[in-house]
Amino acid sequence: MKKLNLHETEEKLFSGNIKIFTPQDLMVIFGVNKRAVEGFLNYNLKKGVFVHLKKGLYALKRNLPSEFALANRIYSPSYVSLDSALSFYGLIPETVYAVTSITTKPTREFEVLNRLFEYRKIKKEAYTGYIPKTVSGEVVLMAVPEKAVADFLYFVYLGKRVFNERLRLKKVNSLQLRKYLGLFGQKKLIPLANRFLKQYG
């Protein structure tokens, strides 16, 4: 049975900039069977070479992914939005503890590497307005500023978020924001947003 070599595995993961991988990835890259991969991972997890991120997801301890890249992989489909994206774009002054994302799957929370990852569900028709962005050398899916605000206001409207008076609405395109708000299909949402825009925009 062909076995995996730790040095070769690390070199391949580094050279390919593979920061998150599955057992299947190792099987394909190195042409080994499932049993060989499982034994290799279990042994090196105990040695502290790899970390177990979530069921079926692993990373090299000395080459961990960014939190945003991790957020995209833990629960998909998803894109970084809400507080995390607002903070990233400088639309709120606060740094946030939880890494917040939007998904079309049921709302979930995960704790990985001592960080909380929150996922909030929206309907498929509103699941747009995100782009690939390079963050810390990794490509991640993140809401554009106006969509991050739209997602946030939607959950304020639902009573699941409290409006942040320090949200810098002057920095966003109000026409684009209203376009994204319209995707949620809630008649009272745009008047609510207009009120906030008038007061804080």
LUMTIVEX-721292 format. One record per residue: residue in three letters; x, y, z of N, C-alpha, C in turn. Coordinates in nm, 2 decimals. Layout:
[ALA,[X,Y,Z],[X,Y,Z],[X,Y,Z]],
...
This chain:
[MET,[0.08,-0.12,0.00],[0.00,0.00,0.00],[0.09,0.13,0.00]],
[LYS,[0.06,0.21,-0.09],[0.14,0.34,-0.10],[0.11,0.43,0.02]],
[LYS,[0.22,0.48,0.08],[0.20,0.57,0.19],[0.23,0.71,0.16]],
[LEU,[0.18,0.80,0.25],[0.21,0.94,0.24],[0.34,0.98,0.31]],
[ASN,[0.41,1.07,0.26],[0.53,1.12,0.32],[0.50,1.26,0.37]],
[LEU,[0.53,1.29,0.50],[0.49,1.42,0.56],[0.56,1.54,0.49]],
[HIS,[0.69,1.52,0.47],[0.77,1.63,0.40],[0.71,1.66,0.26]],
[GLU,[0.69,1.56,0.19],[0.63,1.58,0.05],[0.49,1.64,0.06]],
[THR,[0.41,1.59,0.15],[0.28,1.65,0.17],[0.28,1.79,0.20]],
[GLU,[0.36,1.83,0.30],[0.38,1.97,0.33],[0.42,2.06,0.22]],
[GLU,[0.52,2.01,0.14],[0.57,2.08,0.03],[0.46,2.10,-0.08]],
[LYS,[0.38,2.00,-0.10],[0.28,2.01,-0.20],[0.17,2.11,-0.16]],
[LEU,[0.13,2.10,-0.03],[0.03,2.19,0.02],[0.08,2.34,0.02]],
[PHE,[0.21,2.36,0.05],[0.26,2.50,0.05],[0.27,2.55,-0.09]],
[SER,[0.33,2.47,-0.18],[0.35,2.51,-0.32],[0.22,2.54,-0.39]],
[GLY,[0.12,2.46,-0.36],[-0.01,2.48,-0.42],[-0.10,2.58,-0.35]],
[ASN,[-0.05,2.64,-0.24],[-0.12,2.74,-0.16],[-0.25,2.67,-0.11]],
[ILE,[-0.25,2.55,-0.08],[-0.37,2.47,-0.03],[-0.37,2.48,0.12]],
[LYS,[-0.45,2.57,0.17],[-0.46,2.59,0.32],[-0.57,2.51,0.39]],
[ILE,[-0.67,2.47,0.31],[-0.77,2.39,0.36],[-0.79,2.27,0.27]],
[PHE,[-0.79,2.15,0.32],[-0.80,2.03,0.24],[-0.88,1.92,0.30]],
[THR,[-0.93,1.83,0.22],[-1.01,1.72,0.26],[-0.92,1.59,0.24]],
[PRO,[-0.97,1.48,0.30],[-0.90,1.35,0.28],[-0.90,1.32,0.13]],
[GLN,[-1.01,1.35,0.06],[-1.02,1.32,-0.08],[-0.92,1.40,-0.16]],
[ASP,[-0.89,1.52,-0.12],[-0.78,1.60,-0.19],[-0.65,1.53,-0.19]],
[LEU,[-0.61,1.47,-0.07],[-0.49,1.40,-0.06],[-0.49,1.27,-0.14]],
[MET,[-0.60,1.21,-0.14],[-0.61,1.08,-0.22],[-0.59,1.11,-0.37]],
[VAL,[-0.64,1.23,-0.42],[-0.63,1.26,-0.56],[-0.48,1.31,-0.59]],
[ILE,[-0.43,1.40,-0.50],[-0.30,1.46,-0.53],[-0.19,1.36,-0.52]],
[PHE,[-0.20,1.26,-0.43],[-0.09,1.17,-0.41],[-0.12,1.03,-0.46]],
[GLY,[-0.24,1.00,-0.51],[-0.27,0.87,-0.56],[-0.27,0.76,-0.46]],
[VAL,[-0.32,0.79,-0.34],[-0.32,0.69,-0.23],[-0.46,0.66,-0.20]],
[ASN,[-0.49,0.55,-0.13],[-0.62,0.51,-0.09],[-0.67,0.57,0.04]],
[LYS,[-0.80,0.56,0.06],[-0.86,0.62,0.18],[-0.79,0.58,0.31]],
[ARG,[-0.76,0.45,0.32],[-0.70,0.39,0.44],[-0.57,0.46,0.47]],
[ALA,[-0.49,0.48,0.37],[-0.36,0.54,0.39],[-0.37,0.68,0.43]],
[VAL,[-0.47,0.76,0.38],[-0.49,0.90,0.42],[-0.54,0.91,0.56]],
[GLU,[-0.63,0.82,0.60],[-0.69,0.82,0.73],[-0.58,0.80,0.84]],
[GLY,[-0.50,0.70,0.81],[-0.39,0.67,0.90],[-0.29,0.78,0.91]],
[PHE,[-0.25,0.84,0.80],[-0.16,0.95,0.79],[-0.22,1.07,0.87]],
[LEU,[-0.34,1.11,0.85],[-0.40,1.22,0.92],[-0.41,1.20,1.07]],
[ASN,[-0.46,1.08,1.11],[-0.47,1.05,1.25],[-0.34,1.06,1.32]],
[TYR,[-0.24,1.01,1.26],[-0.10,1.01,1.32],[-0.05,1.15,1.34]],
[ASN,[-0.07,1.23,1.23],[-0.01,1.37,1.23],[-0.10,1.47,1.31]],
[LEU,[-0.23,1.43,1.32],[-0.31,1.52,1.41],[-0.27,1.50,1.55]],
[LYS,[-0.24,1.38,1.60],[-0.19,1.36,1.73],[-0.05,1.43,1.76]],
[LYS,[0.03,1.44,1.65],[0.16,1.51,1.66],[0.15,1.66,1.66]],
[GLY,[0.03,1.71,1.62],[0.01,1.85,1.61],[0.05,1.91,1.48]],
[VAL,[0.07,1.83,1.38],[0.11,1.88,1.25],[-0.01,1.94,1.18]],
[PHE,[-0.12,1.87,1.18],[-0.24,1.92,1.12],[-0.35,1.96,1.23]],
[VAL,[-0.44,2.04,1.19],[-0.56,2.07,1.28],[-0.68,2.03,1.21]],
[HIS,[-0.78,1.98,1.29],[-0.91,1.94,1.23],[-1.00,2.06,1.24]],
[LEU,[-1.04,2.11,1.13],[-1.13,2.23,1.13],[-1.27,2.20,1.15]],
[LYS,[-1.32,2.10,1.08],[-1.46,2.06,1.08],[-1.46,1.92,1.02]],
[LYS,[-1.57,1.85,1.03],[-1.58,1.72,0.97],[-1.53,1.72,0.83]],
[GLY,[-1.42,1.65,0.80],[-1.38,1.64,0.66],[-1.29,1.75,0.61]],
[LEU,[-1.26,1.85,0.70],[-1.17,1.96,0.66],[-1.05,1.98,0.75]],
[TYR,[-0.94,1.99,0.69],[-0.81,2.00,0.77],[-0.72,2.11,0.72]],
[ALA,[-0.62,2.14,0.80],[-0.53,2.25,0.76],[-0.39,2.22,0.83]],
[LEU,[-0.29,2.27,0.77],[-0.15,2.26,0.83],[-0.15,2.36,0.95]],
[LYS,[-0.10,2.32,1.06],[-0.10,2.41,1.18],[-0.01,2.53,1.15]],
[ARG,[0.09,2.51,1.08],[0.18,2.63,1.05],[0.15,2.71,0.92]],
[ASN,[0.03,2.67,0.87],[-0.01,2.75,0.75],[-0.16,2.76,0.74]],
[LEU,[-0.22,2.82,0.85],[-0.36,2.82,0.87],[-0.42,2.92,0.77]],
[PRO,[-0.55,2.89,0.73],[-0.62,2.99,0.64],[-0.66,3.11,0.71]],
[SER,[-0.70,3.22,0.64],[-0.75,3.33,0.70],[-0.89,3.30,0.75]],
[GLU,[-0.94,3.38,0.84],[-1.08,3.36,0.89],[-1.19,3.36,0.78]],
[PHE,[-1.17,3.46,0.69],[-1.27,3.47,0.58],[-1.27,3.35,0.49]],
[ALA,[-1.15,3.30,0.46],[-1.14,3.19,0.37],[-1.20,3.06,0.44]],
[LEU,[-1.17,3.06,0.57],[-1.23,2.95,0.65],[-1.38,2.95,0.65]],
[ALA,[-1.43,3.08,0.67],[-1.58,3.10,0.67],[-1.64,3.04,0.54]],
[ASN,[-1.58,3.07,0.43],[-1.64,3.02,0.30],[-1.64,2.87,0.29]],
[ARG,[-1.55,2.80,0.36],[-1.54,2.66,0.34],[-1.62,2.58,0.45]],
[ILE,[-1.63,2.64,0.57],[-1.70,2.57,0.68],[-1.84,2.53,0.64]],
[TYR,[-1.91,2.62,0.58],[-2.05,2.61,0.55],[-2.08,2.67,0.42]],
[SER,[-2.11,2.60,0.32],[-2.13,2.66,0.18],[-2.26,2.60,0.12]],
[PRO,[-2.32,2.68,0.03],[-2.27,2.81,-0.02],[-2.28,2.92,0.09]],
[SER,[-2.19,3.01,0.09],[-2.19,3.12,0.18],[-2.09,3.23,0.13]],
[TYR,[-2.12,3.35,0.17],[-2.02,3.46,0.15],[-2.02,3.55,0.27]],
[VAL,[-1.90,3.61,0.30],[-1.88,3.69,0.42],[-1.97,3.82,0.40]],
[SER,[-2.04,3.86,0.50],[-2.13,3.98,0.50],[-2.15,4.03,0.64]],
[LEU,[-2.26,4.11,0.65],[-2.30,4.16,0.78],[-2.19,4.23,0.85]],
[ASP,[-2.17,4.21,0.98],[-2.07,4.28,1.06],[-1.93,4.27,1.01]],
[SER,[-1.89,4.14,0.97],[-1.76,4.12,0.93],[-1.72,4.20,0.80]],
[ALA,[-1.81,4.20,0.71],[-1.79,4.28,0.58],[-1.80,4.43,0.61]],
[LEU,[-1.89,4.47,0.70],[-1.91,4.61,0.73],[-1.78,4.66,0.80]],
[SER,[-1.72,4.58,0.89],[-1.60,4.62,0.95],[-1.48,4.62,0.85]],
[PHE,[-1.48,4.52,0.76],[-1.37,4.52,0.66],[-1.37,4.64,0.57]],
[TYR,[-1.49,4.69,0.53],[-1.50,4.80,0.45],[-1.49,4.94,0.52]],
[GLY,[-1.48,4.93,0.66],[-1.47,5.05,0.73],[-1.61,5.12,0.75]],
[LEU,[-1.72,5.05,0.73],[-1.85,5.10,0.74],[-1.90,5.11,0.88]],
[ILE,[-1.84,5.03,0.97],[-1.86,5.04,1.11],[-1.72,5.05,1.18]],
[PRO,[-1.71,5.12,1.29],[-1.57,5.14,1.35],[-1.53,5.02,1.43]],
[GLU,[-1.62,4.94,1.47],[-1.59,4.83,1.56],[-1.52,4.71,1.49]],
[THR,[-1.43,4.65,1.56],[-1.39,4.52,1.52],[-1.49,4.42,1.58]],
[VAL,[-1.51,4.31,1.51],[-1.61,4.22,1.55],[-1.55,4.08,1.59]],
[TYR,[-1.61,4.02,1.69],[-1.56,3.89,1.73],[-1.60,3.77,1.64]],
[ALA,[-1.73,3.76,1.61],[-1.78,3.65,1.52],[-1.75,3.69,1.38]],
[VAL,[-1.72,3.58,1.30],[-1.71,3.60,1.15],[-1.85,3.57,1.10]],
[THR,[-1.91,3.67,1.03],[-2.05,3.66,0.99],[-2.06,3.64,0.84]],
[SER,[-2.15,3.55,0.80],[-2.17,3.52,0.66],[-2.32,3.50,0.63]],
[ILE,[-2.35,3.50,0.50],[-2.48,3.48,0.45],[-2.48,3.35,0.38]],
[THR,[-2.59,3.27,0.39],[-2.61,3.14,0.32],[-2.75,3.13,0.28]],
[THR,[-2.78,3.03,0.19],[-2.91,2.99,0.16],[-2.96,2.87,0.24]],
[LYS,[-2.86,2.81,0.32],[-2.89,2.70,0.40],[-2.94,2.74,0.54]],
[PRO,[-2.99,2.65,0.62],[-3.04,2.69,0.75],[-2.93,2.77,0.83]],
[THR,[-2.98,2.86,0.91],[-2.90,2.94,1.00],[-2.82,2.85,1.09]],
[ARG,[-2.69,2.87,1.10],[-2.60,2.78,1.19],[-2.49,2.87,1.25]],
[GLU,[-2.43,2.81,1.35],[-2.31,2.87,1.42],[-2.21,2.76,1.44]],
[PHE,[-2.08,2.79,1.42],[-1.98,2.69,1.45],[-1.86,2.76,1.52]],
[GLU,[-1.80,2.69,1.61],[-1.68,2.74,1.67],[-1.56,2.66,1.62]],
[VAL,[-1.47,2.73,1.55],[-1.35,2.67,1.49],[-1.23,2.75,1.53]],
[LEU,[-1.12,2.69,1.57],[-1.00,2.76,1.61],[-1.03,2.87,1.71]],
[ASN,[-1.12,2.85,1.80],[-1.15,2.95,1.90],[-1.22,3.07,1.85]],
[ARG,[-1.28,3.06,1.73],[-1.35,3.18,1.67],[-1.49,3.13,1.64]],
[LEU,[-1.59,3.22,1.66],[-1.73,3.19,1.63],[-1.76,3.23,1.48]],
[PHE,[-1.82,3.14,1.41],[-1.86,3.16,1.27],[-2.01,3.15,1.26]],
[GLU,[-2.07,3.26,1.23],[-2.22,3.27,1.22],[-2.26,3.28,1.08]],
[TYR,[-2.37,3.20,1.05],[-2.43,3.20,0.91],[-2.58,3.23,0.92]],
[ARG,[-2.62,3.33,0.85],[-2.76,3.37,0.85],[-2.83,3.34,0.72]],
[LYS,[-2.94,3.28,0.72],[-3.01,3.24,0.60],[-3.09,3.35,0.53]],
[ILE,[-3.08,3.36,0.40],[-3.17,3.45,0.32],[-3.22,3.37,0.20]],
[LYS,[-3.33,3.42,0.14],[-3.38,3.34,0.03],[-3.29,3.35,-0.10]],
[LYS,[-3.30,3.25,-0.18],[-3.21,3.24,-0.30],[-3.22,3.36,-0.39]],
[GLU,[-3.34,3.42,-0.40],[-3.35,3.54,-0.49],[-3.26,3.66,-0.44]],
[ALA,[-3.23,3.66,-0.31],[-3.15,3.77,-0.26],[-3.00,3.73,-0.24]],
[TYR,[-2.97,3.61,-0.28],[-2.84,3.56,-0.26],[-2.75,3.60,-0.38]],
[THR,[-2.71,3.72,-0.38],[-2.63,3.78,-0.48],[-2.55,3.90,-0.42]],
[GLY,[-2.48,3.98,-0.51],[-2.41,4.09,-0.46],[-2.28,4.07,-0.38]],
[TYR,[-2.22,3.95,-0.42],[-2.09,3.92,-0.36],[-1.99,3.90,-0.47]],
[ILE,[-1.87,3.92,-0.44],[-1.76,3.91,-0.54],[-1.64,3.84,-0.47]],
[PRO,[-1.55,3.78,-0.56],[-1.43,3.73,-0.51],[-1.33,3.84,-0.47]],
[LYS,[-1.28,3.84,-0.35],[-1.18,3.94,-0.31],[-1.06,3.87,-0.26]],
[THR,[-0.94,3.93,-0.28],[-0.82,3.87,-0.23],[-0.79,3.93,-0.09]],
[VAL,[-0.79,3.85,0.01],[-0.77,3.89,0.15],[-0.66,3.80,0.21]],
[SER,[-0.56,3.87,0.26],[-0.44,3.79,0.32],[-0.39,3.69,0.22]],
[GLY,[-0.39,3.72,0.09],[-0.34,3.63,-0.01],[-0.43,3.52,-0.05]],
[GLU,[-0.55,3.52,0.00],[-0.65,3.42,-0.04],[-0.77,3.48,-0.10]],
[VAL,[-0.83,3.41,-0.20],[-0.95,3.46,-0.26],[-1.07,3.41,-0.18]],
[VAL,[-1.15,3.51,-0.14],[-1.27,3.48,-0.06],[-1.39,3.55,-0.12]],
[LEU,[-1.51,3.49,-0.10],[-1.63,3.55,-0.14],[-1.69,3.64,-0.04]],
[MET,[-1.71,3.77,-0.07],[-1.75,3.87,0.02],[-1.86,3.96,-0.04]],
[ALA,[-1.95,4.00,0.03],[-2.05,4.10,-0.02],[-1.99,4.23,-0.06]],
[VAL,[-2.04,4.29,-0.16],[-1.99,4.43,-0.19],[-2.05,4.52,-0.08]],
[PRO,[-2.00,4.64,-0.06],[-2.04,4.72,0.05],[-2.19,4.74,0.06]],
[GLU,[-2.26,4.77,-0.05],[-2.40,4.79,-0.05],[-2.48,4.67,-0.01]],
[LYS,[-2.43,4.55,-0.06],[-2.50,4.43,-0.02],[-2.48,4.39,0.12]],
[ALA,[-2.36,4.42,0.18],[-2.34,4.40,0.32],[-2.44,4.48,0.40]],
[VAL,[-2.46,4.61,0.36],[-2.55,4.69,0.43],[-2.69,4.64,0.41]],
[ALA,[-2.73,4.60,0.29],[-2.86,4.55,0.26],[-2.89,4.43,0.35]],
[ASP,[-2.80,4.33,0.36],[-2.81,4.22,0.44],[-2.83,4.26,0.59]],
[PHE,[-2.75,4.35,0.63],[-2.76,4.40,0.77],[-2.90,4.46,0.80]],
[LEU,[-2.95,4.55,0.71],[-3.08,4.61,0.73],[-3.19,4.51,0.72]],
[TYR,[-3.18,4.41,0.64],[-3.28,4.31,0.64],[-3.30,4.24,0.77]],
[PHE,[-3.19,4.21,0.84],[-3.20,4.14,0.97],[-3.24,4.24,1.08]],
[VAL,[-3.21,4.37,1.06],[-3.26,4.47,1.15],[-3.41,4.48,1.14]],
[TYR,[-3.46,4.47,1.01],[-3.60,4.47,0.98],[-3.67,4.35,1.05]],
[LEU,[-3.60,4.24,1.04],[-3.66,4.11,1.10],[-3.65,4.11,1.26]],
[GLY,[-3.58,4.21,1.31],[-3.57,4.22,1.46],[-3.46,4.13,1.51]],
[LYS,[-3.37,4.08,1.42],[-3.26,3.99,1.46],[-3.12,4.06,1.47]],
[ARG,[-3.12,4.19,1.44],[-3.01,4.27,1.45],[-3.05,4.41,1.51]],
[VAL,[-2.97,4.48,1.58],[-3.00,4.61,1.63],[-2.92,4.71,1.54]],
[PHE,[-2.99,4.81,1.50],[-2.93,4.91,1.41],[-2.81,4.98,1.48]],
[ASN,[-2.70,4.99,1.41],[-2.58,5.05,1.46],[-2.58,5.20,1.41]],
[GLU,[-2.59,5.29,1.51],[-2.60,5.43,1.47],[-2.47,5.48,1.41]],
[ARG,[-2.36,5.40,1.43],[-2.23,5.44,1.37],[-2.21,5.38,1.24]],
[LEU,[-2.31,5.32,1.18],[-2.30,5.27,1.04],[-2.29,5.38,0.95]],
[ARG,[-2.18,5.38,0.87],[-2.15,5.50,0.78],[-2.22,5.49,0.65]],
[LEU,[-2.34,5.52,0.65],[-2.43,5.50,0.53],[-2.39,5.60,0.42]],
[LYS,[-2.32,5.71,0.45],[-2.27,5.81,0.35],[-2.17,5.75,0.26]],
[LYS,[-2.11,5.64,0.30],[-2.00,5.58,0.22],[-2.06,5.48,0.11]],
[VAL,[-2.19,5.45,0.11],[-2.24,5.36,0.02],[-2.33,5.43,-0.09]],
[ASN,[-2.35,5.36,-0.20],[-2.43,5.41,-0.31],[-2.58,5.37,-0.28]],
[SER,[-2.66,5.48,-0.25],[-2.79,5.45,-0.20],[-2.88,5.39,-0.31]],
[LEU,[-2.86,5.42,-0.44],[-2.93,5.35,-0.54],[-2.91,5.20,-0.55]],
[GLN,[-2.78,5.17,-0.54],[-2.74,5.03,-0.54],[-2.79,4.96,-0.42]],
[LEU,[-2.79,5.02,-0.31],[-2.84,4.97,-0.18],[-2.99,4.94,-0.19]],
[ARG,[-3.07,5.03,-0.25],[-3.21,5.00,-0.27],[-3.24,4.89,-0.36]],
[LYS,[-3.15,4.88,-0.46],[-3.17,4.77,-0.56],[-3.15,4.63,-0.49]],
[TYR,[-3.05,4.62,-0.40],[-3.03,4.50,-0.33],[-3.14,4.47,-0.23]],
[LEU,[-3.19,4.58,-0.16],[-3.30,4.57,-0.06],[-3.43,4.51,-0.13]],
[GLY,[-3.45,4.55,-0.26],[-3.57,4.51,-0.33],[-3.57,4.36,-0.35]],
[LEU,[-3.46,4.29,-0.35],[-3.45,4.15,-0.37],[-3.51,4.07,-0.26]],
[PHE,[-3.52,4.13,-0.14],[-3.58,4.06,-0.03],[-3.73,4.04,-0.03]],
[GLY,[-3.79,4.13,-0.12],[-3.94,4.12,-0.14],[-4.02,4.16,-0.01]],
[GLN,[-3.96,4.25,0.07],[-4.03,4.30,0.19],[-4.07,4.45,0.16]],
[LYS,[-4.20,4.47,0.15],[-4.25,4.61,0.12],[-4.20,4.72,0.22]],
[LYS,[-4.19,4.68,0.34],[-4.16,4.78,0.45],[-4.01,4.80,0.47]],
[LEU,[-3.93,4.72,0.40],[-3.79,4.72,0.42],[-3.73,4.85,0.36]],
[ILE,[-3.77,4.89,0.24],[-3.71,5.00,0.17],[-3.75,5.13,0.25]],
[PRO,[-3.88,5.15,0.29],[-3.91,5.27,0.37],[-3.83,5.28,0.50]],
[LEU,[-3.80,5.16,0.56],[-3.72,5.16,0.68],[-3.58,5.20,0.65]],
[ALA,[-3.52,5.15,0.54],[-3.39,5.19,0.49],[-3.38,5.34,0.46]],
[ASN,[-3.49,5.39,0.39],[-3.50,5.53,0.36],[-3.49,5.62,0.48]],
[ARG,[-3.55,5.57,0.59],[-3.55,5.65,0.72],[-3.41,5.66,0.77]],
[PHE,[-3.34,5.54,0.77],[-3.21,5.54,0.82],[-3.11,5.63,0.73]],
[LEU,[-3.13,5.62,0.60],[-3.05,5.70,0.50],[-3.07,5.85,0.53]],
[LYS,[-3.20,5.89,0.55],[-3.23,6.03,0.58],[-3.16,6.08,0.71]],
[GLN,[-3.16,5.99,0.81],[-3.11,6.03,0.94],[-2.96,6.02,0.95]],
[TYR,[-2.90,5.91,0.88],[-2.76,5.88,0.90],[-2.68,5.89,0.77]],
[GLY,[-2.75,5.90,0.66],[-2.68,5.90,0.53],[-2.63,6.04,0.48]],
